[in-house]
Amino acid sequence: MSGAQKLTYATNRPIGYDGLNDNERQVLALWDAYVPVNQIADRTKLSRGFIEQVVSEFSVTAHEPWKGDARQGSTALLAALRHHHPAHCGAAS
């Protein structure tokens, strides 16, 4: 499937290859271009609540503190799995 192809699920909700719907993709493109929420609402005519929800759910910056915690947690989990199941936790399959 090419990147430009769209899938349609049973609900007939158009979904892009990235799993976002068109409104979510539009909001995130503007947000990534540093457009403030109130201006995104003005440009798209989407509700401020929807925009804030999309931004909070999908927008991640490299500087968010939880990313370091997640990386440490993943490293610790992998170490524990390798300790208990060495035959199953070798190279990525």
C-alpha positions in Angstrom: 0.0 0.0 0.0 1.4 3.4 -0.9 1.6 6.2 1.6 -1.1 8.2 -0.2 -3.6 5.3 -0.2 -6.5 5.6 2.3 -8.3 2.8 4.0 -12.0 2.8 4.8 -13.2 0.8 7.8 -16.7 -0.6 8.4 -17.7 2.8 9.8 -16.8 4.5 6.5 -14.5 6.8 8.5 -11.6 7.7 6.2 -8.3 6.7 7.7 -4.9 7.6 6.4 -1.9 5.3 6.5 -0.8 7.0 9.7 -4.1 6.1 11.5 -5.3 9.7 11.8 -8.5 11.0 10.3 -8.3 14.1 8.1 -9.2 16.6 10.9 -6.6 15.1 13.2 -4.0 15.3 10.5 -4.9 18.9 9.7 -4.7 19.9 13.4 -1.3 18.3 13.9 0.1 19.8 10.7 -0.8 23.2 11.9 0.4 22.5 15.5 3.8 21.3 14.1 4.0 24.6 12.2 3.7 26.4 15.6 0.2 27.7 15.0 -1.5 28.4 18.3 -4.7 26.5 19.2 -7.0 29.6 18.8 -5.6 30.2 15.3 -6.1 26.5 14.4 -9.7 26.8 15.5 -10.2 29.9 13.4 -8.6 28.4 10.3 -10.2 24.9 10.5 -13.6 25.8 12.2 -13.0 22.8 14.5 -13.8 23.2 18.2 -11.1 24.3 20.6 -11.9 21.2 22.7 -11.3 18.9 19.8 -8.1 20.6 18.9 -6.8 20.5 22.5 -7.7 16.8 22.7 -5.8 15.9 19.5 -2.8 17.9 20.5 -2.6 16.3 23.9 -3.1 12.8 22.6 -0.8 12.9 19.5 1.7 15.7 19.8 5.0 14.6 21.5 8.1 16.6 21.7 11.6 15.3 22.3 11.8 17.3 25.5 8.9 15.8 27.4 10.2 14.3 30.7 8.1 11.1 30.4 10.1 10.0 27.4 13.3 9.5 29.5 11.2 7.6 32.1 9.7 5.4 29.3 13.1 4.7 27.9 14.5 3.7 31.3 11.4 1.5 31.9 11.8 -0.2 28.5 15.4 -0.9 29.2 14.7 -2.4 32.6 11.8 -4.5 31.2 14.0 -5.9 28.4 16.8 -6.7 30.9 14.3 -8.6 33.1 12.9 -10.5 30.2 16.4 -11.4 29.0 17.2 -12.6 32.5 14.1 -14.8 32.8 13.7 -15.9 29.2 17.2 -15.8 27.6 16.2 -18.1 24.7 13.4 -15.8 23.7 14.9 -12.3 24.0 17.8 -12.3 21.6 18.0 -10.3 18.4 14.9 -8.6 17.1 12.9 -10.9 14.9 
